[in-house]
């Protein structure tokens, strides 16, 4: 009989590529992972893994079992939830992958509402940027993700269901008293001599900042790179740098001002789930809570006549 825990190990190996990465993800030793995979080969009477030098790769049988295993694990989760809650009460754990700027503005309020309305549902929040959340959703590491559909590095195939949450403007963040704060909108061409605070290299916002500055005719002079938006905002406050950030990331407790860009730029925010199997009641409850966000003024319906998306394409 197949063991769900060992199926999960094989599925993660297919996604992550190395035994060490699987071990680190699950906080196990590499030897424990290898031993459990060897037991799975015995259980299935198939060779699932082969070594190539110091690395391993899945055999055709291993690939088949890893990918079917994800379907089996999803189905087991659904059956367990159905057995525990025959009245369709949302129950169990839902893993929500969400990008940084939406954690406190969108995900935490949804979690607070769910704790009151569905006390047997446990929502686990995991910070995931767009390049991380799509693969995590497909591998089963996340049940639901909040991401931007403007990220070109993710393929939006028929295996994913995308539900729009709205449009999040990209704004110029300035220290209080900055000359550009006197304007209602900012043209980036006026920022050529400024010092910039940026996200990590190759992240969504870092790539967008570089692209928009280059379109304005200059290369941004970067003073710092922080993956944490709170640290980035502090640098703008204390060191006089400027930054481009999603409006969702900037709250009123920071000593900064924001100005919309001219022409405006926005990113499209969506909640995404896997297709293919009936969704658990708990997943449906999380989706409903995320889509019920009247208290978030930063998220608005995009205006296709006047705005462009973060990927620079007309919507």
Rosetta blueprint (number, residue, H / E / L):
1 X L
2 X L
3 X L
4 X H
5 X H
6 X H
7 X H
8 X H
9 X H
10 X H
11 X H
12 X H
13 X H
14 X H
15 X H
16 X H
17 X L
18 X L
19 X H
20 X H
21 X H
22 X H
23 X H
24 X H
25 X H
26 X H
27 X L
28 X L
29 X L
30 X H
31 X H
32 X H
33 X H
34 X H
35 X H
36 X H
37 X H
38 X H
39 X H
40 X H
41 X H
42 X H
43 X H
44 X H
45 X L
46 X L
47 X L
48 X L
49 X E
50 X E
51 X E
52 X E
53 X L
54 X L
55 X E
56 X E
57 X E
58 X E
59 X L
60 X H
61 X H
62 X H
63 X H
64 X H
65 X H
66 X H
67 X H
68 X H
69 X H
70 X H
71 X H
72 X H
73 X H
74 X H
75 X H
76 X H
77 X H
78 X H
79 X H
80 X H
81 X H
82 X H
83 X H
84 X H
85 X L
86 X L
87 X L
88 X L
89 X L
90 X L
91 X L
92 X E
93 X E
94 X E
95 X E
96 X E
97 X E
98 X E
99 X L
100 X H
101 X H
102 X H
103 X H
104 X H
105 X H
106 X H
107 X H
108 X H
109 X H
110 X H
111 X H
112 X H
113 X H
114 X H
115 X H
116 X H
117 X H
118 X L
119 X L
120 X L
121 X E
122 X E
123 X E
124 X E
125 X E
126 X E
127 X E
128 X L
129 X L
130 X H
131 X H
132 X H
133 X H
134 X H
135 X H
136 X H
137 X H
138 X H
139 X H
140 X L
141 X L
142 X L
143 X L
144 X E
145 X E
146 X E
147 X E
148 X E
149 X L
150 X L
151 X L
152 X L
153 X L
154 X L
155 X L
156 X L
157 X L
158 X L
159 X L
160 X E
161 X E
162 X E
163 X E
164 X E
165 X E
166 X E
167 X E
168 X E
169 X E
170 X E
171 X E
172 X E
173 X E
174 X E
175 X E
176 X L
177 X L
178 X L
179 X H
180 X H
181 X H
182 X H
183 X L
184 X L
185 X E
186 X E
187 X L
188 X H
189 X H
190 X H
191 X H
192 X L
193 X L
194 X L
195 X E
196 X E
197 X E
198 X E
199 X L
200 X L
201 X L
202 X L
203 X L
204 X H
205 X H
206 X H
207 X H
208 X H
209 X H
210 X H
211 X H
212 X H
213 X H
214 X H
215 X H
216 X L
217 X L
218 X L
219 X L
220 X L
221 X E
222 X E
223 X E
224 X E
225 X E
226 X L
227 X L
228 X L
229 X H
230 X H
231 X H
232 X H
233 X H
234 X H
235 X H
236 X H
237 X H
238 X H
239 X H
240 X L
241 X L
242 X E
243 X E
244 X E
245 X E
246 X E
247 X H
248 X H
249 X H
250 X L
251 X L
252 X L
253 X L
254 X L
255 X L
256 X E
257 X E
258 X E
259 X E
260 X E
261 X E
262 X L
263 X L
264 X L
265 X E
266 X E
267 X E
268 X E
269 X E
270 X E
271 X E
272 X E
273 X E
274 X E
275 X L
276 X L
277 X L
278 X L
279 X L
280 X L
281 X H
282 X H
283 X H
284 X H
285 X H
286 X H
287 X H
288 X H
289 X H
290 X H
291 X H
292 X L
293 X L
294 X L
295 X L
296 X L
297 X L
298 X L
299 X E
300 X E
301 X L
302 X L
303 X L
304 X L
305 X L
306 X L
307 X L
308 X E
309 X E
310 X L
311 X L
312 X L
313 X L
314 X L
315 X L
